[in-house]
Amino acid sequence: MSDDPIREIAATAARAAAIAAGLDAAGAARRLGEDGLLGVLAPDSVGGLGLPLSAAAAVVAATEAALVPLPVAEAMLAARLLADRHPEVAAAIVAGEGVVTVATAGAFICEEGRCSGTVGRASAGGAARWLIARTAGAGPVLLDLRAEGVTIEEERGLDLERPPARITARNAVATPLGDIAGFEADLLLLHAAGALGAAEHCLDRAIGHVGNRRQFGKPLVAFQGLRFELARQKLALEGARAALDHALAVAGQDPRAEGVARLVARSACGDAAPAIIEAAIQLHGGMGFTWDLGLHRQLRRAREAAAALDAVAARAALAERLEQAWAA
């Protein structure tokens, strides 16, 4: 590997994502697994690379920009989480032999290793083999979606490439996972990285458009108002990226997401990414809203990421921290 492994991984991810974007979720998993990208965070005991979270962020940024139909962030984090507890599942995820997803709505009711109930908003759940879900009054569980008593039904959602699913369990066998606060905290940072990756992709396309398209005898970029708009969005992108890079750098010191750096990154990325993509759509003029251009697809994903990041709650938590510091 080169002296800059993150750059090399980002380049590999961009090449693999361009191919995986044309596949279904299972095919995308196999493709990314062949390139070792799903094992970026997992230890070498399950075929992973054991790299820091910043490496995973580079992969997610590339795959979100390309609209890969796979919950890549969930796969990388699940492989790391399960490496010690369920190494056979972790190894399968790393190799791309199955899709893992996370339910973000609802909770199962579990007793003596069996779960019942319904959870929802599991990204690409219709193509998944394993599910990580919350439970009521107990810790999260890992559920094999091929187990007896499990049914899957696709839901309507913003993400067109990874339609969410509703999973119902009826006395299905599930495995407790214990405390996964670190998993959930790091998942938010990777969602922020993905949203920024999509935003940068859309802004680059807008820059290309206004630089090449001519109006009134000169390129659109010659008009001062458009240059100012590009500059504003580029500044917003770089500011959010700086906040995210800092949060990724110190993530190991704050596994439970209680530090200021994570809160700042959530706030900055949750606000910036959708706004940048919306501006990129506007800069394309009337064609920006068309299905053929497709920028609305990145906007849909960025909106979902922004909802998870919850910039309003992050800022409220930051304000509380400041009040506590002033009162001390």
VMD Tcl script that draws the C-alpha trace (Angstrom):
set ca {
  {0.00 0.00 0.00}
  {1.21 3.55 -0.75}
  {2.37 6.15 1.76}
  {-1.17 7.58 1.71}
  {-3.45 4.57 2.25}
  {-6.59 6.70 2.55}
  {-6.03 8.21 -0.89}
  {-5.36 4.77 -2.36}
  {-8.50 3.32 -0.76}
  {-10.56 6.26 -2.02}
  {-9.29 5.68 -5.57}
  {-10.04 1.95 -5.33}
  {-13.49 2.70 -3.94}
  {-14.25 5.12 -6.76}
  {-13.36 2.52 -9.39}
  {-15.31 -0.25 -7.68}
  {-18.31 2.02 -7.01}
  {-18.57 2.94 -10.69}
  {-19.04 -0.76 -11.47}
  {-21.18 -1.62 -8.44}
  {-23.61 1.20 -9.19}
  {-24.95 -0.81 -12.12}
  {-25.58 -3.94 -10.04}
  {-28.19 -5.01 -7.52}
  {-27.41 -5.03 -3.80}
  {-26.07 -8.59 -3.76}
  {-23.92 -7.97 -6.82}
  {-22.60 -4.72 -5.37}
  {-21.66 -6.54 -2.16}
  {-19.73 -9.14 -4.12}
  {-17.93 -6.49 -6.14}
  {-16.92 -4.39 -3.14}
  {-15.99 -7.55 -1.24}
  {-13.66 -8.64 -4.03}
  {-11.78 -5.35 -3.67}
  {-11.58 -5.73 0.11}
  {-13.59 -2.57 0.73}
  {-16.20 -4.08 3.04}
  {-13.44 -5.20 5.40}
  {-11.78 -1.82 5.81}
  {-12.64 -1.67 9.53}
  {-12.74 -5.39 10.36}
  {-9.67 -7.12 11.85}
  {-7.53 -9.44 9.76}
  {-8.92 -12.43 11.67}
  {-12.02 -12.21 9.44}
  {-10.24 -11.03 6.30}
  {-10.36 -7.32 7.07}
  {-7.77 -4.54 7.00}
  {-8.25 -3.09 10.48}
  {-7.95 0.53 9.30}
  {-9.28 3.64 11.07}
  {-12.71 5.15 10.58}
  {-11.33 7.78 8.17}
  {-10.58 5.00 5.67}
  {-14.16 3.78 5.87}
  {-15.37 7.36 5.40}
  {-13.47 7.55 2.09}
  {-15.19 4.37 0.89}
  {-18.65 5.58 1.88}
  {-18.09 8.97 0.22}
  {-17.25 7.24 -3.07}
  {-20.11 4.74 -2.96}
  {-22.71 7.35 -2.04}
  {-21.56 9.64 -4.84}
  {-22.01 6.73 -7.27}
  {-25.37 5.70 -5.79}
  {-24.26 2.15 -5.04}
  {-27.38 0.12 -4.08}
  {-25.85 -1.26 -0.89}
  {-25.76 0.05 2.72}
  {-21.96 0.15 2.69}
  {-21.47 1.97 6.00}
  {-23.61 -0.60 7.80}
  {-21.67 -3.46 6.22}
  {-18.24 -2.17 7.24}
  {-19.29 -1.40 10.79}
  {-21.18 -4.68 11.18}
  {-18.10 -6.64 10.07}
  {-16.08 -4.89 12.77}
  {-18.79 -5.35 15.40}
  {-19.31 -9.05 14.71}
  {-15.65 -10.05 14.24}
  {-15.30 -11.28 17.83}
  {-18.91 -12.26 18.54}
  {-19.85 -13.95 15.25}
  {-16.70 -14.29 13.13}
  {-18.38 -16.47 10.52}
  {-20.96 -13.76 9.80}
  {-18.31 -11.04 9.82}
  {-16.18 -12.98 7.35}
  {-19.16 -13.45 5.03}
  {-19.91 -9.72 5.13}
  {-16.27 -8.85 4.39}
  {-16.26 -11.23 1.43}
  {-19.50 -9.76 0.08}
  {-21.36 -13.05 0.45}
  {-24.39 -11.45 2.04}
  {-25.97 -8.07 2.73}
  {-26.42 -6.75 6.27}
  {-28.81 -3.94 7.14}
  {-29.91 -1.97 10.19}
  {-33.49 -1.18 11.19}
  {-33.80 2.45 12.26}
  {-37.46 2.36 13.30}
  {-39.28 0.21 15.82}
  {-38.06 -2.44 18.22}
  {-38.55 -6.16 18.73}
  {-39.83 -7.70 21.94}
  {-37.44 -10.47 22.88}
  {-37.48 -13.17 25.53}
  {-35.15 -16.14 25.96}
  {-33.45 -15.62 22.62}
  {-36.62 -15.31 20.55}
  {-38.05 -12.10 19.15}
  {-41.41 -10.91 17.92}
  {-42.66 -7.64 16.54}
  {-42.00 -5.34 13.61}
  {-39.14 -3.01 12.80}
  {-38.77 -0.76 9.78}
  {-36.66 1.48 7.58}
  {-34.03 -1.18 7.02}
  {-32.04 0.02 4.00}
  {-32.06 -2.52 1.14}
  {-33.79 -4.88 3.54}
  {-35.38 -6.86 0.75}
  {-31.94 -8.01 -0.38}
  {-30.43 -8.48 3.09}
  {-29.37 -11.68 4.81}
  {-28.80 -10.24 8.30}
  {-30.48 -7.52 10.32}
  {-29.32 -5.53 13.32}
  {-32.29 -4.16 15.24}
  {-33.18 -2.64 18.59}
  {-35.32 -4.37 21.18}
  {-37.69 -3.03 23.80}
  {-36.10 -3.16 27.23}
  {-33.04 -5.11 26.10}
  {-29.99 -4.67 23.93}
  {-29.89 -4.93 20.14}
  {-29.97 -8.26 18.35}
  {-28.69 -9.87 15.19}
  {-31.40 -11.63 13.19}
  {-30.89 -14.03 10.31}
  {-33.54 -12.95 7.82}
  {-33.76 -16.49 6.47}
  {-34.82 -17.78 9.88}
  {-38.22 -19.29 10.44}
  {-40.85 -16.77 11.46}
  {-39.33 -13.80 9.59}
  {-41.18 -11.90 6.85}
  {-39.94 -8.93 4.83}
  {-42.01 -6.28 3.10}
  {-40.59 -3.34 1.15}
  {-41.63 0.15 2.24}
  {-41.72 3.45 0.41}
  {-38.71 5.63 1.09}
  {-36.59 8.42 -0.32}
  {-33.74 6.18 -1.42}
  {-34.61 4.75 -4.82}
  {-31.62 2.40 -5.11}
  {-31.89 0.96 -1.58}
  {-35.61 0.74 -0.84}
  {-36.26 0.31 2.87}
  {-38.02 -2.74 4.25}
  {-40.28 -3.61 7.14}
  {-39.28 -6.82 8.93}
  {-41.71 -8.79 11.06}
  {-40.55 -11.55 13.39}
  {-42.79 -14.12 15.01}
  {-40.95 -15.99 17.73}
  {-37.79 -15.92 15.61}
  {-34.38 -16.88 16.98}
  {-32.10 -13.85 17.41}
  {-28.66 -13.30 18.94}
  {-28.09 -10.54 21.53}
  {-25.29 -8.14 20.65}
  {-24.79 -6.27 23.90}
  {-23.74 -2.63 23.92}
  {-23.32 -1.25 20.38}
  {-23.16 2.47 21.22}
  {-19.87 2.73 19.34}
  {-21.43 1.14 16.27}
  {-24.30 3.61 16.23}
  {-22.06 6.62 16.86}
  {-19.65 5.70 14.08}
  {-22.55 4.98 11.73}
  {-23.62 8.62 12.06}
  {-20.14 9.81 11.08}
  {-20.10 7.52 8.07}
  {-23.53 8.76 7.01}
  {-22.13 12.30 7.26}
  {-19.19 11.27 5.07}
  {-21.54 9.74 2.52}
  {-23.71 12.84 2.37}
  {-20.67 15.05 1.82}
  {-19.36 12.69 -0.85}
  {-22.64 12.99 -2.71}
  {-22.65 16.76 -2.24}
  {-19.12 17.11 -3.65}
  {-20.07 14.96 -6.64}
  {-23.11 17.11 -7.39}
  {-21.17 20.36 -6.94}
  {-18.46 19.13 -9.34}
  {-21.14 18.39 -11.91}
  {-22.56 21.88 -11.45}
  {-19.11 23.41 -11.90}
  {-18.69 21.45 -15.10}
  {-22.07 22.59 -16.34}
  {-21.63 26.33 -15.76}
  {-18.09 26.15 -17.10}
  {-19.10 24.54 -20.40}
  {-22.58 25.87 -21.14}
  {-22.74 29.19 -22.99}
  {-25.42 31.85 -22.74}
  {-25.49 35.29 -24.40}
  {-22.21 34.49 -26.13}
  {-20.17 33.51 -23.07}
  {-19.95 30.65 -20.58}
  {-22.31 30.75 -17.64}
  {-19.39 30.87 -15.23}
  {-18.56 34.32 -16.57}
  {-21.60 35.70 -14.76}
  {-20.62 37.02 -11.36}
  {-23.74 35.82 -9.56}
  {-23.06 32.20 -10.52}
  {-19.42 32.46 -9.49}
  {-20.48 33.78 -6.11}
  {-22.95 30.93 -5.68}
  {-20.29 28.35 -6.54}
  {-17.91 29.98 -4.09}
  {-20.51 29.93 -1.31}
  {-21.25 26.26 -1.80}
  {-17.57 25.33 -2.05}
  {-16.91 27.17 1.21}
  {-19.80 25.34 2.88}
  {-18.44 22.00 1.62}
  {-14.93 22.65 2.88}
  {-16.18 23.85 6.26}
  {-18.30 20.74 6.74}
  {-15.44 18.52 5.58}
  {-13.07 20.12 8.10}
  {-15.54 19.41 10.89}
  {-15.98 15.82 9.73}
  {-12.24 15.20 9.33}
  {-11.63 16.39 12.88}
  {-14.42 14.18 14.23}
  {-13.02 11.17 12.38}
  {-9.51 11.87 13.66}
  {-10.62 11.87 17.30}
  {-13.37 9.24 16.96}
  {-11.35 6.63 18.81}
  {-11.24 8.89 21.86}
  {-15.02 9.30 21.89}
  {-16.65 5.95 21.09}
  {-19.98 6.83 22.71}
  {-20.48 10.04 20.69}
  {-20.41 12.30 23.70}
  {-17.67 14.64 22.47}
  {-18.00 18.08 20.92}
  {-16.27 17.08 17.67}
  {-18.97 14.57 16.73}
  {-21.73 17.05 17.54}
  {-20.11 19.75 15.40}
  {-19.71 17.31 12.50}
  {-23.33 16.21 12.75}
  {-24.53 19.80 12.71}
  {-22.25 20.97 9.90}
  {-22.76 17.99 7.58}
  {-26.47 17.61 8.27}
  {-27.08 21.20 7.18}
  {-24.50 21.54 4.41}
  {-24.93 18.41 2.30}
  {-28.60 18.82 1.26}
  {-28.15 22.57 0.73}
  {-25.14 22.05 -1.56}
  {-26.99 19.47 -3.65}
  {-30.03 21.73 -3.91}
  {-27.76 24.55 -5.12}
  {-26.18 22.20 -7.67}
  {-29.64 21.37 -8.99}
  {-30.49 25.08 -9.26}
  {-27.20 25.83 -11.06}
  {-28.19 23.37 -13.78}
  {-31.28 25.45 -14.51}
  {-34.42 23.68 -15.72}
  {-32.56 20.47 -16.55}
  {-31.48 20.17 -12.90}
  {-34.89 18.83 -11.94}
  {-35.06 16.13 -14.59}
  {-34.87 12.41 -13.92}
  {-32.26 12.04 -16.64}
  {-29.73 14.23 -14.82}
  {-30.38 12.34 -11.60}
  {-29.14 14.83 -9.03}
  {-32.37 14.37 -7.12}
  {-31.21 10.84 -6.25}
  {-28.22 12.15 -4.32}
  {-30.51 14.71 -2.69}
  {-32.84 11.95 -1.51}
  {-29.96 10.11 0.16}
  {-28.57 13.33 1.65}
  {-31.98 14.13 3.11}
  {-32.12 10.72 4.77}
  {-28.62 11.18 6.15}
  {-29.52 14.65 7.44}
  {-32.54 13.25 9.26}
  {-30.32 10.69 10.98}
  {-27.66 13.29 11.85}
  {-30.35 15.59 13.34}
  {-28.45 18.87 13.20}
  {-31.02 20.57 15.45}
  {-30.49 18.06 18.27}
  {-26.72 18.28 17.79}
  {-26.78 22.06 18.16}
  {-28.99 21.79 21.22}
  {-26.47 19.40 22.78}
  {-23.65 21.80 21.94}
  {-25.52 24.70 23.53}
  {-26.02 22.62 26.67}
  {-22.29 21.91 26.77}
  {-21.52 25.61 26.54}
  {-23.99 26.44 29.31}
  {-22.38 23.82 31.53}
  {-18.93 25.19 30.78}
  {-19.96 28.75 31.60}
  {-21.66 27.67 34.81}
  {-18.58 25.73 35.99}
}
mol new
graphics top color blue
foreach p $ca { graphics top sphere $p radius 0.5 }
foreach p [lrange $ca 0 end-1] q [lrange $ca 1 end] { graphics top cylinder $p $q radius 0.2 }
display resetview
